[in-house]
């Protein structure tokens, strides 16, 4: 595993820790695969039972409220900040400070989210009226009932994310990755057992208890790290002030991002029923790709970058970042093109059953094709944010997110009138691309990872290889369509599996001919993670 293994060898990590990190990435990949498999089954169940309808819209709007409130309160900003700060303390062996900081932040999050969730339950109808004014009175009532069930998730999600970040700082990756398995398994169980009796509310109760379980499952790992939950709360501790100051710019940027999310729900509520659901189903598929293919490495890299900064190994971090950027471009650029071409058969194969109609498939696949264009920009932005957290400079993240969120909100209002739900999808993809470009420029100016024009020949080769992949897949789809129409299950299976295999062969061959050395390093990385020598 040349990229990951070589960079590991340049640090002070021993062979045992190198193997542990590789195993961690592999364990994360397995957990994420299982979790996303369950999540996909959950989405299929919701789509088949409730379709792309106003009832599904009500669910997706109501269950988005805890995440929005988490962003508005700034709790999500502690995810990266906690990993960075605790990794620095761990590198310096400051156990007492770690315990005091952990207890203080845990109790702070508990109090803040508990009070906010209680108030939100009381004012749920008003929140729904503000968030989705285009809903009818009956739809708002349903959404408010779902919201009141789901809002305690704010507490569980805030604490679970914080605990996960702390565990990641100590290179404990498996259990935090496992929480998504637990969450989706509980939700699937609730839907299967209670949907005939409770309808859409079964999904809401599963949402609640799934997030509770995702917090509980992590608590034993804290004890093994000698980090206990206590009543210690030192709000004026220097470490607390440092953490809050580091998180403040991220809080501002997250607050702006929530306004962007709000504008999507707000405008979507005035569109015909099912458009919010189409955005949610498509967004889930894109997030699934990111979680499965990128997040295992992003999670492992975050504490690694922080440790390298703490130990003064900036050259090591710079080299690893440059290689990581190339790997992500090599993987996600062709994958984006493949998803654009295959959006219709993918949605047809996964969702079109039960009350999910062919019309819903057409709308959702169009949104998925547009969302696919933000796949690579989103992955690179996530990587660059981790760099800023590692070097503990969060103000640039704030300004970039403020600017791109503003651009997306403006584009939402401009494009929705003429392009309907597609306009909201285009605004999202355009903002993601702009965000990635700005982050790249700022990270490069901070640590100089791209070294001038070293990426230009690499870009050219990847674009050429991807063009060959696209032409091959397009030809195959035309051929497969003559055998079995894409609108049938058989045609969709043939299109997805056949084009995936053919695209992989073409892209691999083109990468070999064009001598894209990173393709061989990807293969070594995957073999190392899977334990194949």
C-alpha positions in Angstrom: 0.0 0.0 0.0 2.3 2.6 -1.3 0.4 5.8 -0.5 -0.9 5.0 2.9 1.9 2.5 4.0 4.8 4.7 2.8 3.5 7.7 4.6 3.0 5.7 7.7 6.5 4.5 7.6 7.7 8.1 7.7 6.1 8.7 11.1 7.1 7.3 14.5 4.4 4.7 14.3 5.6 1.1 14.7 4.7 -1.9 12.6 1.9 -2.8 15.0 0.3 0.6 14.7 0.6 0.6 11.0 -1.1 -2.7 10.8 -3.7 -1.4 13.2 -4.5 1.7 11.1 -4.8 -0.5 7.9 -7.0 -2.9 9.8 -9.1 0.1 11.1 -9.7 1.4 7.5 -10.6 -2.1 6.5 -12.9 -2.5 9.5 -14.5 0.9 8.8 -15.1 -0.2 5.2 -16.8 -3.3 6.3 -19.0 -1.5 8.8 -19.8 1.2 6.3 -20.7 -1.4 3.7 -23.0 -3.2 6.1 -24.5 0.1 7.4 -25.2 1.4 3.9 -26.6 -1.9 2.8 -29.1 -1.7 5.7 -29.6 2.1 5.0 -30.4 1.2 1.3 -32.9 -1.4 2.4 -34.4 1.1 4.7 -34.7 3.6 1.9 -36.2 1.0 -0.4 -38.8 0.1 2.3 -39.7 3.8 2.7 -39.9 4.3 -1.0 -42.1 1.2 -1.6 -44.4 1.9 1.4 -44.7 5.7 1.0 -43.2 6.5 -2.4 -42.3 10.0 -3.6 -45.4 11.6 -2.1 -46.3 14.4 0.2 -46.4 11.9 3.1 -42.8 11.0 2.4 -42.0 14.7 2.1 -43.5 15.2 5.6 -41.2 12.6 7.0 -38.0 13.9 5.4 -38.8 17.5 6.5 -39.6 16.5 10.1 -36.6 14.3 10.6 -34.3 16.9 9.1 -35.1 19.3 12.0 -32.7 17.6 14.6 -29.8 17.8 12.1 -30.6 21.4 11.3 -30.8 22.3 15.0 -27.5 20.5 15.6 -25.9 22.7 12.9 -27.5 25.9 14.2 -26.3 25.2 17.8 -22.9 24.5 16.4 -22.7 21.0 18.0 -21.6 19.4 14.8 -18.5 21.7 14.8 -17.2 19.7 17.7 -16.8 16.6 15.6 -13.6 17.7 13.8 -12.5 20.0 16.6 -12.7 17.3 19.2 -10.7 14.8 17.1 -8.0 17.5 16.5 -7.8 18.7 20.1 -7.8 15.3 21.7 -5.3 13.9 19.2 -2.9 16.8 20.2 -3.4 16.1 23.9 -2.9 12.3 23.3 0.4 13.0 21.4 1.6 15.0 24.5 0.3 12.5 27.0 -2.0 14.9 28.9 -4.4 12.4 30.4 -5.8 14.6 33.2 -6.6 17.4 30.8 -8.3 15.0 28.4 -10.6 13.7 31.1 -11.5 17.2 32.3 -12.1 18.4 28.7 -14.2 15.4 27.8 -16.5 15.7 30.8 -17.0 19.4 30.4 -17.8 19.2 26.7 -20.0 16.1 27.2 -22.1 17.9 29.8 -22.2 21.1 27.8 -23.6 19.3 24.8 -26.1 17.4 27.0 -27.5 20.5 28.6 -27.6 22.6 25.3 -29.3 19.9 23.2 -31.6 18.8 26.0 -33.0 22.3 26.5 -33.3 22.9 22.8 -35.0 19.6 22.0 -37.6 20.3 24.8 -38.4 23.7 23.4 -38.6 22.4 19.9 -41.1 19.7 20.9 -43.3 22.4 22.3 -43.1 24.6 19.2 -43.0 21.8 16.6 -46.1 23.0 14.7 -44.6 26.5 14.3 -41.3 25.1 13.2 -43.0 23.0 10.5 -45.0 26.0 9.3 -41.8 28.1 8.9 -39.8 25.2 7.3 -42.5 24.0 4.9 -45.1 26.7 4.4 -46.2 25.2 1.1 -47.6 22.1 2.9 -51.4 21.8 3.5 -52.7 22.0 7.0 -53.1 18.2 7.2 -49.5 17.7 5.9 -48.2 20.1 8.5 -50.0 18.3 11.3 -48.5 15.0 10.2 -45.0 16.5 9.9 -45.4 18.1 13.4 -46.3 14.7 14.9 -43.3 13.1 13.3 -41.1 15.9 14.5 -42.2 15.5 18.1 -41.2 11.9 18.0 -37.9 12.6 16.3 -36.7 15.7 18.2 -35.1 13.9 21.1 -32.7 12.6 18.5 -31.0 16.0 18.8 -29.6 14.9 22.2 -28.5 11.4 21.2 -27.0 12.6 17.8 -25.1 15.4 19.4 -23.5 13.2 22.1 -22.9 10.2 19.7 -21.1 12.4 17.2 -19.0 13.9 20.0 -18.1 10.6 21.5 -17.2 9.2 18.0 -14.9 12.1 17.4 -13.1 11.5 20.7 -12.7 7.8 19.9 -11.3 8.6 16.5 -8.7 10.8 18.1 -7.3 7.8 19.9 -7.4 5.7 16.6 -10.5 3.8 17.7 -12.4 3.6 14.4 -14.4 0.4 14.5 -17.0 1.2 17.1 -17.8 4.7 15.8 -18.2 3.0 12.3 -20.5 0.4 13.9 -23.0 3.0 15.1 -24.5 3.4 11.6 -25.0 -0.4 11.5 -26.9 -0.2 14.7 -28.9 2.9 13.7 -30.1 1.4 10.4 -30.7 -2.1 11.8 -33.1 -0.6 14.5 -34.9 1.5 11.9 -35.4 -1.4 9.5 -36.7 -3.6 12.4 -39.2 -0.9 13.4 -40.4 -0.4 9.8 -40.9 -4.1 9.2 -42.6 -4.8 12.6 -44.8 -1.7 13.0 -45.5 -0.2 9.6 -48.9 -1.9 9.2 -50.0 -0.6 12.7 -48.3 2.8 12.8 -47.7 3.8 9.2 -45.1 6.5 8.7 -44.8 7.0 12.4 -43.1 3.5 12.6 -40.2 5.1 10.7 -40.1 8.0 13.1 -39.9 5.8 16.2 -37.2 3.7 14.5 -35.3 6.9 13.9 -35.5 7.8 17.6 -34.5 4.5 19.1 -31.9 3.9 16.4 -30.0 7.1 17.4 -30.3 6.2 21.1 -28.8 2.8 20.4 -26.0 4.4 18.4 -25.0 6.4 21.5 -25.2 3.6 24.0 -23.1 1.2 21.9 -20.1 3.6 22.1 -20.0 4.1 25.9 -18.0 0.9 26.8 -15.2 2.1 24.5 -14.8 5.3 26.6 -14.2 3.2 29.8 -11.4 1.4 28.0 -9.8 4.8 27.3 -10.2 5.8 31.0 -12.6 8.6 29.9 -15.6 8.5 32.1 -18.9 10.4 32.1 -19.0 12.6 35.2 -20.6 15.8 36.6 -17.4 17.8 35.9 -18.2 20.9 34.0 -15.5 23.7 33.9 -16.8 26.2 31.4 -13.9 28.6 31.9 -11.1 26.0 31.6 -8.4 27.2 29.1 -8.9 24.0 27.0 -12.6 24.7 26.8 -11.9 28.2 25.6 -9.5 26.9 23.1 -11.9 24.4 21.8 -14.8 26.9 21.6 -12.6 29.5 19.8 -11.5 26.8 17.3 -15.1 25.7 16.8 -16.6 29.3 16.6 -15.8 29.8 12.9 -17.1 26.3 12.1 -20.3 27.2 14.0 -20.8 30.3 11.8 -20.3 28.3 8.7 -22.6 25.5 9.8 -25.2 28.0 10.7 -25.1 29.3 7.1 -25.2 25.8 5.8 -28.5 25.2 7.7 -30.0 28.3 6.0 -29.1 26.7 2.7 -30.8 23.4 3.8 -33.8 25.4 5.0 -34.1 27.1 1.6 -34.3 23.7 -0.1 -37.1 22.5 2.2 -38.8 25.9 2.0 -38.9 26.0 -1.8 -39.5 22.3 -2.1 -42.7 22.6 -0.1 -44.2 24.7 -2.9 -43.4 22.1 -5.6 -45.7 19.2 -6.4 -45.7 16.4 -3.9 -42.7 14.1 -3.8 -40.0 16.5 -4.9 -38.4 16.8 -1.5 -38.5 13.0 -1.3 -36.7 12.8 -4.7 -34.0 15.1 -3.4 -33.7 12.9 -0.3 -33.5 9.6 -2.1 -30.9 10.9 -4.5 -28.9 12.6 -1.8 -28.8 9.3 0.1 -27.3 7.5 -2.8 -24.5 10.1 -3.2 -23.8 10.1 0.5 -23.7 6.3 0.4 -20.9 6.4 -2.2 -19.0 8.9 -0.1 -19.4 6.9 3.1 -18.4 3.6 1.5 -15.5 4.8 -0.8 -14.0 7.9 0.9 -15.0 8.2 4.6 -13.0 5.2 5.9 -9.8 6.9 4.7 -11.0 10.4 5.7 -11.7 9.2 9.3 -8.2 7.6 9.6 -6.5 10.6 8.0 -7.9 13.2 10.4 -6.0 12.1 13.6 -3.0 11.2 11.5 -2.8 14.8 10.2 -3.3 16.2 13.7 -0.6 14.0 15.1 1.8 15.0 12.3 1.2 18.7 13.0 1.7 18.2 16.7 5.0 16.5 16.1 6.1 19.1 13.5 6.0 16.6 10.6 4.5 19.0 8.1 6.4 17.6 5.1 5.0 14.2 5.8 1.4 15.6 6.0 2.0 17.7 2.8 3.1 14.6 0.9 0.3 12.4 2.1 -2.3 15.1 1.3 -1.0 15.4 -2.3 -1.2 11.7 -2.8 -4.6 11.5 -1.2 -6.0 14.2 -3.5 -4.7 12.3 -6.5 -6.3 9.0 -5.3 -9.7 10.6 -4.7 -9.6 12.3 -8.2 -8.6 9.0 -9.8 -11.5 7.2 -8.0 -14.4 9.6 -7.9 -14.1 11.5 -11.3 -14.9 8.4 -13.3 -17.4 7.2 -10.7 -19.3 10.5 -11.2 -19.5 10.0 -14.9 -20.7 6.5 -14.5 -23.5 7.6 -12.1 -24.6 10.3 -14.5 -25.0 7.7 -17.3 -26.6 5.1 -15.1 -28.9 7.3 -12.9 -32.1 6.0 -14.5 -31.5 2.3 -14.3 -30.0 2.6 -10.8 -33.2 4.4 -9.5 -35.4 2.0 -11.4 -33.7 -1.0 -9.9 -33.5 0.2 -6.4 -36.8 2.1 -5.8 -39.5 1.5 -8.4 -41.8 -0.9 -6.5 -44.9 -0.5 -4.4 -46.2 3.0 -4.5 -43.0 4.4 -6.1 -44.2 5.1 -9.6 -42.4 5.3 -12.9 -42.9 9.1 -12.8 -41.1 9.2 -9.4 -38.3 7.2 -11.0 -37.9 9.8 -13.8 -37.8 12.7 -11.4 -35.5 11.0 -8.9 -33.0 9.8 -11.6 -32.8 13.3 -13.1 -31.9 14.7 -9.6 -29.4 11.9 -9.1 -27.6 12.6 -12.4 -27.2 16.2 -11.3 -26.1 15.3 -7.8 -23.5 13.0 -9.2 -21.6 16.0 -10.5 -20.9 17.1 -6.9 -19.4 13.7 -5.8 -15.7 14.5 -6.3 -16.0 18.2 -5.1 -17.7 17.0 -1.9 -15.0 14.4 -1.2 -12.1 16.8 -1.8 -13.8 19.5 0.4 -14.2 17.0 3.2 -10.4 16.2 2.9 -9.4 19.9 2.9 -11.5 20.7 5.9 -9.7 17.9 7.8 -6.4 19.7 6.9 -7.6 23.0 8.3 -8.7 21.2 11.5 -5.4 19.5 11.8 -3.5 22.8 11.6 -6.2 24.3 13.8 -7.1 27.1 11.4 -10.9 27.1 11.1 -11.5 30.7 10.0 -10.9 29.9 6.3 -13.5 27.1 6.5 -16.0 29.7 7.9 -15.5 32.2 5.0 -15.7 29.5 2.3 -18.8 28.0 3.7 -20.5 31.3 4.3 -19.8 32.3 0.7 -20.8 29.0 -0.9 -24.0 28.7 1.2 -25.0 32.2 0.1 -24.4 31.3 -3.5 -26.5 28.2 -3.2 -29.4 30.0 -1.5 -29.4 32.6 -4.3 -29.2 29.9 -7.0 -32.0 28.0 -5.3 -34.4 31.0 -5.6 -33.2 31.9 -9.1 -33.3 28.4 -10.7 -36.4 26.8 -9.0 -38.9 28.8 -10.9 -37.7 27.7 -14.4 -36.2 24.3 -13.6 -38.3 23.1 -10.7 -36.6 20.5 -8.5 -33.7 20.2 -11.1 -32.9 23.8 -10.3 -32.4 23.0 -6.6 -30.1 20.1 -7.6 -28.1 22.3 -9.9 -27.6 24.9 -7.2 -26.4 22.2 -4.9 -23.8 20.8 -7.4 -22.6 24.3 -8.4 -22.1 25.3 -4.8 -20.1 22.1 -4.1 -17.8 22.7 -7.0 -17.2 26.3 -5.9 -16.5 25.2 -2.4 -13.9 22.7 -3.5 -12.1 25.2 -5.7 -11.9 27.7 -2.9 -10.7 25.1 -0.3 -8.1 23.9 -2.8 -6.7 27.4 -3.3 -6.6 28.2 0.5 -5.1 24.9 1.5 -2.4 25.2 -1.2 -1.6 28.7 -0.1 -1.3 27.5 3.5 0.9 24.4 3.1 1.8 24.3 -0.6 0.8 20.7 -1.3 0.2 20.9 -5.0 3.7 22.2 -5.9 2.8 24.3 -8.8 1.7 22.4 -11.9 2.3 18.9 -10.8 -1.4 18.0 -11.0 -2.0 19.2 -14.6 -0.5 16.1 -16.4 -2.3 13.9 -13.9 -5.7 15.7 -14.6 -5.2 15.3 -18.3 -4.6 11.5 -18.0 -7.6 11.0 -15.7 -9.9 13.1 -18.1 -8.8 11.0 -21.1 -9.2 7.7 -19.3 -12.7 8.8 -18.0 -13.7 9.9 -21.5 -12.9 6.4 -22.9 -14.9 4.9 -20.0 -17.9 7.2 -20.8 -17.9 6.3 -24.5 -17.6 2.6 -23.7 -20.5 2.7 -21.2 -22.7 4.8 -23.5 -22.1 2.3 -26.3 -22.9 -0.6 -23.9 -26.2 1.1 -22.7 -27.4 1.5 -26.3 -26.5 -2.2 -27.0 -28.2 -3.4 -23.8 -31.3 -1.3 -24.5 -31.9 -3.4 -27.6 -31.7 -6.6 -25.7 -33.9 -5.5 -22.8 -35.4 -1.9 -22.2 -33.9 0.0 -19.3 -37.4 0.5 -17.9 -37.6 -3.2 -17.0 -35.9 -4.9 -14.0 -33.9 -7.2 -16.3 -32.8 -4.2 -18.4 -31.8 -2.2 -15.4 -29.7 -5.1 -13.9 -28.0 -5.7 -17.2 -27.3 -2.0 -17.7 -25.9 -1.5 -14.1 -23.8 -4.6 -13.8 -22.6 -4.8 -17.4 -21.6 -1.1 -17.6 -19.9 -1.4 -14.2 -17.7 -4.3 -15.4 -17.0 -2.8 -18.8 -16.2 0.6 -17.3 -13.8 -0.9 -14.8 -12.0 -2.8 -17.6 -11.8 0.2 -19.9 -10.7 2.6 -17.1 -8.1 0.2 -15.7 -6.7 -0.5 -19.2 -6.5 3.2 -20.0 -4.8 4.0 -16.7 -2.2 1.3 -17.4 -1.6 2.6 -21.0 -1.4 6.2 -19.8 0.9 5.2 -17.0 -1.2 6.7 -14.2 1.0 5.3 -11.4 -1.6 6.2 -8.7 -3.9 3.4 -10.1 -1.4 0.8 -9.1 -1.1 2.4 -5.7 -4.9 2.2 -5.3 -4.7 -1.5 -6.0 -1.9 -1.9 -3.4 -3.9 0.1 -0.9 -7.0 -2.0 -1.4 -5.1 -5.3 -1.2 -3.4 -4.1 2.0 -6.6 -3.1 3.6 -8.3 -6.4 2.7 -5.2 -8.4 4.0 -4.3 -9.7 0.5 -0.6 -9.9 -0.3 
